[in-house]
Each structure stands twice: as structure tokens, then as C-alpha cells.
Amino acid sequence: MKGQRILVVDDHPEIVDLVKTYLEREGYEVATAYTGTEVLPLVESFQPDLIVLDLMLPGMDGFTITRKLRADADVPIIMLTARDGDQDKIAGLELGADDYVTKPFSPRELVARIKVVLRRTKGQTPDNLIRIGELVIDPEGYTVTRNGEPIHLTATEFKLLLVMAQNPRRVFTRMQLMDRVHGYAFEGYERTIDAHIKNLRQKIEPNPRQPQYIVTVFGVGYKLEVPTDAP
């Protein structure tokens, strides 16, 4: 991460400043631009490792910039835009964008996605990744993928999954999970864990009605099972 360069392009200065602040906290070197015409010269001089690129830019739009960059460069691009239609996403990805984030967005999620794209494109594989079946959990990047596809979890869902993934096949009571995730546990509120488990299953399980990862141990609680065909 140290020394890696990110170019942030958006015509809203407040968005640029916000993203820049979060990235610099993580140790990245950041350059910024507010118009499409600034991008190609900056790519030439700054040599970014990744570009966060808005679509709707004055001077030259993000689609055109991506097309020009892909003609002779393979720098990773994450499109950042208020346009969330499927056609725009497909068009951007077909042009060669590596990811697509819609506004409004979480700066932390954007940073996590940047880390994932950089690891993938730079061939980095952190030692602390947790692999269970088709799931890959990155405790530092706060990300989860299944078969390489990102799964978007809330902070509570991620913590819940991480606690169980760090202790596979161990059975946790609801009170234990509440204490691990929130730092406290109150009798009568432990059933809120059931709601989080339900939502988590909807996101990570191939078939939520027949879960293969998060297994209910009746009368006790839950555990994270390792599929028998997992490597």
C-alpha cells in the first residue's frame, strides 16, 4: 500500500476532498482532478496505480476517458457515479472498468474496494485472508467475496461473520455472539442475532433456505461450517 498512487477525478470538490482524506489516512499518495480534460495528462505525469473516475465530467466524460486509457494502458479504474442504471454499469465494465460504485457511497467501502482491486491487479495475496469454501474474508479490508464476486455486508453482519469464520465449527450461543460483536450482551435482546443471521444467509449462501455455511445448532446457537468439498 505504501507508495501506491491514486488519482481521484470528480467535479464535486467536496467528494474529491473526502475521498482524498480517507485515502491519505491509509497511506496512499493522492492526486486530484475536477474535469475530464485534466485526466490524460495527469495519468502521464502522475502514473497512478488506480483511478477513481466520475462518469459525468466537464470537458470529457468518464466513458470516453476509459476508452482512451484502455487503448494503451491497463491502469485499474473504479467508476464513481450517480448513474446506477444497469446499462451504464455494463457499458463501463465492458469498456474495461474494474469496479463501479454509485453515489451516495461510503468512503470506507470505496477504500476497501480500492484495496481489493489493487490486490487483484498487482497479484497481492495477503496472508491473513480467511478462505472457507467459496468465501474469502479480508479482516483488514473489511471485504467478503464469493467466487470472486463482492458481497456487501453491514458492519454488524461483517463482524458476525468474522467471529464465526475465525472459529470455524465452533458453536456460539446468541449471547456469546452479541458479546463478541457489540462488546456487551443483554438478556432479551439476543434474538436480534437471529435477524442478522437471516440477512447474512441471504447474502452469502447459495441457497439461504438450505445454508451450508451458517448452520443452526438447535437449542444452542450457530456455527460456521466448512463445506465438505472446500479446499
N, C-alpha and C positions, 0 to 999 in steps of 0.2 A: 504494500500500500504506500509506504513512504516513497516520495519522489514521483508517484504517478500523477499525471496531469489530466484535469477535467476541464473541458470547455462548456460553459453554460450559456445557452442562447435563448433569450425570451425578450419580448418588447415591453414587459412589465418590470420596471426596476425593483419593485418590492419582492417579486418572485425570485429574480436573479440574486438579490441580496440574501434572501432567506436560504436558498439552496447553497449559495457560496459559503455562508456561515456554517451550515451543517457539514459541508464537505471539508472545510478547513479544520474544523474540530477533529475530524477523522484523520487529518494529516495529509490530505491531498493538496496539490498545487492547483489553483483555480484561475482560469481566465474567463472573461465575460464579454458578451456581445448583445446588442439590442436590435440589430437589423440583419436581414439576410445577406446584404452585400458585404458585411464585415466578416462573414464566416470563412469563406475560402482563403482569403489572405491570412487570417488568424491560424487556420489549420496548417498552413505552410510555415508560418513563423513559430508558432507555439508547439506544434507537433503533439497534440493531445493523445492520451491513451484511450479516451472515451469522450463522446459529445452528448450532452443533454440538449435536445433540439426542439424548440417550439415549432408547430406547423404554420401558424398564421403570423407571418413576419412581414414587416415592410421591406420593400426592395426585392426580395426573393423569398418564396415560400419554402417551407421545410421539405416538401416533396421534391422540389427542383434541386435544392441543396443536396439532399440524399442521393438523387440520381447522378449529379455531377461528381460527388465524392466516390460513389461506387464505381465510377468509370475507371478510376486509377488508385483507389485507396480502400483499405479494409478496416479503418478505424471503427470501433463499435459505436453505435448510435442508439440512444434511448429517446424516443419521441415523447414530448411532453406537451399536451394539448387539451383544450376544452372540447374538441370534437371527438365524441365517443362512439360514433356510428361504426357498425361492423365493416362497412365498405372502406372507410378511412383507415381502420386498423389493418385490414387485409392489404390495401394499397401500400401502406407504409412498410409492412413486413415483406411484401413481395419486392419492394424496391431495395430491401436489404437492411431495414432497421432491425435491431436486436431485441428491442422491447418497446412497449407502448404504455405510457402512464397518463391517465386522464385527470384533469383538474375538476374539482379541488383534490389535492393529494396530500398525503402525509410525508413530510420531509424525511422522516426516519425510514419509511418504506422505500422512498426513492433511493436513499443511500444504500439500503440493503440490496435493492435491485442492481445498483451500480456495482456493488461488490460481487454479486453473482455473475454478472456479465463479464466483468474483468477476469474473474477466476476461470470462467469458461473459455474466454478468448485467449487468455495468457497461459492456459493449461495448468493453472494452480489448483492444487487439491489439498486444502487444509487437513491436518492430521486429526483435528477434533470433530470432524463431521461424524454424525451418527447415522449409520445405514441400517435400516430394518426393512427387509423385503424391498418394495419399490420406493420406499420413503427415504429421503435424505434430509436430515435436520442439521442446520448450521446454528449452533448456540450463539456464536458471536455475531453473525449476520442477521440473526432473528428471522431466518427464512426456512421454508419447508418446500420440497418438491416431491412429486410422484412421477416416476418415469420421465424426469427432466422438466416436467411442467410445474410452474409455481403454484402453490396453494396459499391463498390469502387468509390468514388467521388473525383473530383479535389477540391482544396481549395476553388475556387470560387463557384463551384456547392454546396459544403457543406454550405458555408456562406449564399448563396442564399436560400437554403432550410431551414436553421436555422432561418433566419429572418422571413420567412413566417410561419414556424412552431411555433414560439414564439408569433405569432399574427394570429392564425387561423381565417379564414373567413374575415380577413381584406383585402381590395383591395389596392394594391400598384401600383403606376404608375411605368413605367420603370425608370424614373429619380430618384424616391424615392428608388428603389431597388439598382440602381447604387451607390447612396449616402450611403446607409446602408452597402453595400458590400465592396465598394472601398474607401469610405470616401470622394468621390467627384463625380460630375456628370456634363458632358459636353453635351450640346445640339448637336445632330447629331450622338452621339456615343451610345445613349440609346438603339438603336436597337441591340447592341451586347448582351443585356439581352435576346433577343429572341433566339439567338443561344445557350446560356447557358440553357435556359428553355427547349429547344428542347432536348439537351443532357441529362438533368436531368430527363425529362419524359421517355426517352429511358431506364434509369437505375432503376427508382423507380416505374413506372406504370406497372400494369399487362398488360394493353393494351394501349400503348402510343398514338394510334390513337383516343382512347376514354378515355382521362385522368379522373381519379376520384379524384386525389389529387390536382395537379396544374391546376387550372381552368382559362381559359382566360375570362376576362370581357371586351368585345369588346368596343373599344373606350376609355378604361381607362388603363388596365394593367392586373395584375394577382393576384390571391389569392390562399391560400392553403385551400382546402375544407376538412372537416371531413366527411368521408363516413357515410351514414345514419345507417349502420349496425355496426359502430365502437362501442367498449365498452365505 
